[in-house]
Amino acid sequence: MEKKELIEKINTLRKEKNAIILAHYYQESDIQDIADFVGDSLALAQWAAKTTADIIVLCGVHFMGETAKILSPQKRVFIPDSMASCSLAESCPADEFEKFTQAYPGYTVISYVNTTAAVKALTDIVVTSTNAKQIVDSLPEDEKIIFGPDKNLGDYINKLTGRNMLLWEGACHVHEQFSLEKILELKKEYPQALLLAHPECRKYILEIADHVGSTSSIIAFARNSGYKQFIVATESGILHQMQKDNPDKEFIPAPPEDSTCACNDCFYMKMNTLEKLYLCLKNERPEIFVEEEVRLKAVKPIERMLEISAKYGL
């Protein structure tokens, strides 16, 4: 089926079924363009919580679909490809994380949103890269904290806040793969370019970055900057929105190690396609389910995140 026909059928189905399509910035450009809303993890969670649609199609990865279902149990939630997982979420199995937290009684458990529903159920507060610093800052200075699963983000937040949180040894395969050597070469090739990096990157990438922030923060920085060239160290799907916002600016994807490709893509994010989105709406599957016992535990730390985020205007 040609793209034009797919788009027409998707638009027809979402009207007939009162469905909303939410897409992450890392999705392929065609999905971003057809979505009702494109955003980062925090924004998608907020939209999932307030939408009046009967059906939510989350174009992202599995944990994002779970988050939407946790917040909207009365709605049906789907993702275009059930195999669209997340390397960071996979790096933190719930049973192992539970043993880790039980070894440190009295600690407040903060989990990055890139986790399964089962891990969220073991958590006191969920955070995103957008609000992690503010949420940690909102806690008493002497509070003992466990932070998981992203060690790079946790280390970065420790640096910003002066905390000494215990970190789970997890990481995102995309952000772990950026090559310092190749980025330094790009900076020589584009001496006027600023380096924008996601805090899931390794410490040595963040240390040379001109701006460190979440996907939405990176997009906003580029939009508001007077500079015309940017090297972007995060998943390459973000470049589509950045270029749409700034047609007069140049965005250069930071390259990964051991690869001839200039871009650094998330295999899982790119599993979703227009055709799969169409089939998802048509057949109403694959559907996301979360056991009610798990959901009731997992919703509390997410709601606490949303409350603190609203307080700080995030």
SETORRO-392386 format. One line per field, with one value per residue (C-alpha): residue in one letter; x, y, z. Coordinates in nm, 2 decimals. Layout:
<atoms>
resn = A_...
px = X_...
py = Y_...
pz = Z_...
</atoms>
This chain:
<atoms>
resn = M_E_K_K_E_L_I_E_K_I_N_T_L_R_K_E_K_N_A_I_I_L_A_H_Y_Y_Q_E_S_D_I_Q_D_I_A_D_F_V_G_D_S_L_A_L_A_Q_W_A_A_K_T_T_A_D_I_I_V_L_C_G_V_H_F_M_G_E_T_A_K_I_L_S_P_Q_K_R_V_F_I_P_D_S_M_A_S_C_S_L_A_E_S_C_P_A_D_E_F_E_K_F_T_Q_A_Y_P_G_Y_T_V_I_S_Y_V_N_T_T_A_A_V_K_A_L_T_D_I_V_V_T_S_T_N_A_K_Q_I_V_D_S_L_P_E_D_E_K_I_I_F_G_P_D_K_N_L_G_D_Y_I_N_K_L_T_G_R_N_M_L_L_W_E_G_A_C_H_V_H_E_Q_F_S_L_E_K_I_L_E_L_K_K_E_Y_P_Q_A_L_L_L_A_H_P_E_C_R_K_Y_I_L_E_I_A_D_H_V_G_S_T_S_S_I_I_A_F_A_R_N_S_G_Y_K_Q_F_I_V_A_T_E_S_G_I_L_H_Q_M_Q_K_D_N_P_D_K_E_F_I_P_A_P_P_E_D_S_T_C_A_C_N_D_C_F_Y_M_K_M_N_T_L_E_K_L_Y_L_C_L_K_N_E_R_P_E_I_F_V_E_E_E_V_R_L_K_A_V_K_P_I_E_R_M_L_E_I_S_A_K_Y_G_L
px = 0.00_0.14_0.20_-0.07_-0.33_-0.20_-0.23_-0.59_-0.69_-0.52_-0.70_-1.04_-0.99_-0.88_-1.20_-1.42_-1.28_-1.22_-0.85_-0.55_-0.20_0.08_0.44_0.78_1.05_1.25_0.98_1.03_0.94_0.62_0.48_0.57_0.39_0.07_0.05_-0.19_0.09_0.46_0.67_0.91_0.82_0.69_0.47_0.33_0.25_0.07_-0.13_-0.22_-0.35_-0.58_-0.70_-1.07_-1.01_-1.14_-0.82_-0.46_-0.21_0.14_0.40_0.71_0.83_0.65_0.71_0.55_0.24_0.24_0.27_-0.03_-0.23_-0.13_-0.26_-0.57_-0.69_-1.04_-0.90_-0.76_-0.39_-0.20_0.15_0.21_0.47_0.46_0.83_0.93_1.11_1.38_1.74_1.74_1.42_1.56_1.88_1.67_1.47_1.21_1.32_1.68_1.59_1.37_1.66_1.88_1.63_1.57_1.94_1.91_1.61_1.51_1.61_1.37_1.36_1.36_1.31_1.36_1.04_1.23_1.13_0.86_0.54_0.68_0.98_0.76_0.56_0.87_0.94_0.86_0.89_0.92_1.13_1.21_1.52_1.32_1.23_1.48_1.69_1.39_1.24_1.57_1.61_1.26_1.37_1.55_1.92_1.99_1.75_1.90_1.82_1.84_1.83_1.77_1.82_2.03_2.37_2.47_2.16_2.20_2.56_2.47_2.20_2.44_2.68_2.40_2.25_2.56_2.38_2.53_2.25_2.31_2.30_2.17_2.41_2.18_2.22_2.07_2.25_2.20_2.34_2.62_2.75_2.84_3.20_3.40_3.67_3.42_3.24_3.57_3.64_3.30_3.37_3.68_3.49_3.21_3.39_3.08_2.85_2.73_2.72_2.38_2.37_2.11_2.20_2.18_2.52_2.84_3.01_3.29_3.03_2.84_3.16_3.23_2.86_2.74_2.40_2.28_1.91_1.61_1.47_1.23_1.51_1.74_1.47_1.39_1.75_1.81_1.49_1.60_1.97_2.12_2.37_2.31_2.48_2.44_2.59_2.31_2.41_2.08_1.86_1.85_1.47_1.48_1.64_1.31_1.13_1.44_1.47_1.09_1.13_1.44_1.46_1.75_1.97_2.19_2.17_2.45_2.39_2.66_2.80_2.82_3.14_3.22_2.98_2.99_2.65_2.65_2.33_2.26_1.92_1.72_1.63_1.33_1.19_1.22_1.03_0.71_0.60_0.30_0.18_0.20_0.02_-0.26_-0.29_-0.29_-0.58_-0.76_-0.72_-0.70_-0.39_-0.13_-0.30_-0.12_-0.24_-0.11_-0.22_-0.44_-0.23_0.08_-0.10_-0.22_0.13_0.29_0.04_0.14_0.50_0.39_0.12_0.38_0.60_0.32_0.23_0.59_0.62_0.31_0.44_0.76_0.57_0.75
py = 0.00_0.34_0.60_0.84_0.56_0.45_0.80_0.83_0.50_0.59_0.92_0.75_0.49_0.72_0.94_0.63_0.49_0.81_0.72_0.95_0.88_0.98_0.96_1.00_1.22_0.91_0.77_0.78_1.11_0.97_0.87_1.20_1.39_1.19_1.19_1.40_1.48_1.44_1.47_1.33_1.07_1.33_1.50_1.17_1.06_1.39_1.36_1.00_1.11_1.39_1.26_1.20_0.95_0.59_0.45_0.55_0.44_0.50_0.51_0.45_0.15_-0.09_0.09_0.40_0.20_0.06_0.41_0.53_0.22_0.28_0.64_0.55_0.20_0.27_0.33_0.08_0.13_-0.01_0.01_-0.07_-0.34_-0.55_-0.63_-0.26_-0.29_-0.07_-0.16_0.05_-0.10_-0.45_-0.36_-0.35_-0.67_-0.62_-0.92_-0.81_-0.45_-0.55_-0.74_-0.43_-0.20_-0.45_-0.44_-0.07_-0.03_0.33_0.46_0.65_0.47_0.69_0.52_0.67_0.65_0.41_0.11_-0.16_-0.13_-0.40_-0.18_0.13_-0.07_-0.10_0.28_0.58_0.85_0.82_1.08_1.17_1.35_1.67_1.67_1.45_1.73_1.92_1.61_1.52_1.88_1.87_1.60_1.67_1.71_1.42_1.18_0.85_0.78_0.48_0.59_0.35_0.23_0.47_0.51_0.80_1.01_0.92_1.03_1.35_1.43_1.36_1.61_1.88_1.83_1.74_1.42_1.08_0.86_0.49_0.40_0.09_-0.02_0.02_0.22_0.29_0.12_0.42_0.68_0.45_0.42_0.77_0.81_1.08_1.06_1.10_1.39_1.57_1.53_1.67_1.97_2.04_2.01_2.23_2.48_2.70_2.41_2.36_2.01_1.92_1.60_1.39_1.31_0.94_0.98_0.89_1.13_1.22_1.32_1.54_1.71_1.86_1.94_2.30_2.20_1.89_1.82_1.60_1.57_1.86_2.06_2.00_2.10_2.42_2.51_2.48_2.68_2.97_2.97_3.23_2.96_2.80_2.46_2.19_1.84_1.64_1.35_1.16_0.93_1.06_1.07_1.40_1.57_1.56_1.79_2.01_2.06_2.14_2.40_2.55_2.52_2.77_2.58_2.27_1.96_1.71_1.37_1.26_0.92_0.60_0.39_0.10_0.21_0.34_0.51_0.88_0.84_0.66_0.50_0.30_-0.03_-0.06_0.28_0.23_-0.10_0.11_0.20_0.36_0.02_-0.12_0.18_0.13_-0.24_-0.16_0.07_-0.16_-0.48_-0.32_-0.51_-0.55_-0.42_-0.32_-0.48_-0.42_-0.64_-0.43_-0.51_-0.39_-0.09_0.04_0.03_0.18_0.47_0.62_0.71_0.84_1.06_1.19_1.28_1.46_1.65_1.77_1.85_2.06_2.25_2.34_2.41_2.13
pz = 0.00_-0.09_0.18_0.07_0.09_0.43_0.57_0.44_0.60_0.93_0.94_0.87_1.13_1.41_1.35_1.34_1.66_1.85_1.87_1.95_1.81_2.04_1.90_2.06_1.90_1.81_1.58_1.20_1.04_0.87_1.21_1.37_1.10_1.13_1.51_1.71_1.95_1.94_2.26_2.50_2.77_3.02_2.77_2.64_2.99_3.05_2.73_2.81_3.14_3.01_2.67_2.61_2.33_2.37_2.22_2.26_2.01_2.15_1.88_2.09_2.29_2.52_2.85_2.71_2.63_2.98_3.13_2.92_3.04_3.40_3.39_3.18_3.28_3.14_2.79_2.54_2.47_2.17_2.03_1.66_1.73_2.05_2.01_2.04_2.37_2.53_2.60_2.92_3.05_2.97_3.17_3.49_3.55_3.82_4.04_4.04_4.11_4.40_4.56_4.51_4.68_4.96_5.04_5.13_5.36_5.43_5.09_4.86_4.52_4.22_3.88_3.54_3.33_3.09_3.30_3.30_3.50_3.74_3.82_3.86_4.11_4.32_4.30_4.52_4.25_3.87_3.68_3.33_3.20_3.19_3.56_3.73_3.88_4.01_4.17_4.34_4.45_4.60_4.85_5.18_5.14_5.38_5.20_5.10_4.74_4.50_4.14_3.85_3.59_3.39_3.55_3.32_3.39_3.76_3.77_3.59_3.84_4.12_3.98_3.93_4.28_4.49_4.59_4.63_4.51_4.48_4.11_3.93_3.65_3.35_3.03_2.69_2.40_2.18_2.41_2.52_2.17_2.08_1.98_2.15_1.89_1.60_1.78_1.83_1.46_1.38_1.60_1.40_1.08_1.21_1.44_1.48_1.58_1.93_2.07_2.22_2.43_2.61_2.98_2.90_2.72_2.88_3.11_2.87_2.61_2.85_2.97_2.62_2.54_2.50_2.62_2.81_2.82_2.75_2.40_2.45_2.61_2.31_2.07_2.26_2.29_1.92_1.84_2.07_1.99_1.75_1.63_1.29_1.33_1.59_1.65_1.81_2.05_2.09_1.88_1.53_1.51_1.69_1.39_1.20_1.44_1.48_1.11_1.08_1.36_1.21_0.83_0.82_1.06_1.01_1.24_1.23_1.39_1.63_1.51_1.71_1.76_1.52_1.25_0.90_0.95_1.05_1.25_1.58_1.57_1.82_1.66_1.88_1.81_1.44_1.45_1.43_1.07_0.90_0.79_1.14_1.27_1.02_1.10_1.47_1.43_1.19_1.39_1.74_1.84_1.98_2.30_2.62_2.94_3.30_3.59_3.82_4.13_3.95_3.81_4.14_4.28_3.97_3.93_4.27_4.17_3.83_3.99_4.23_3.94_3.76_4.08_4.13_3.76_3.77_4.08_3.89_3.57_3.38
</atoms>
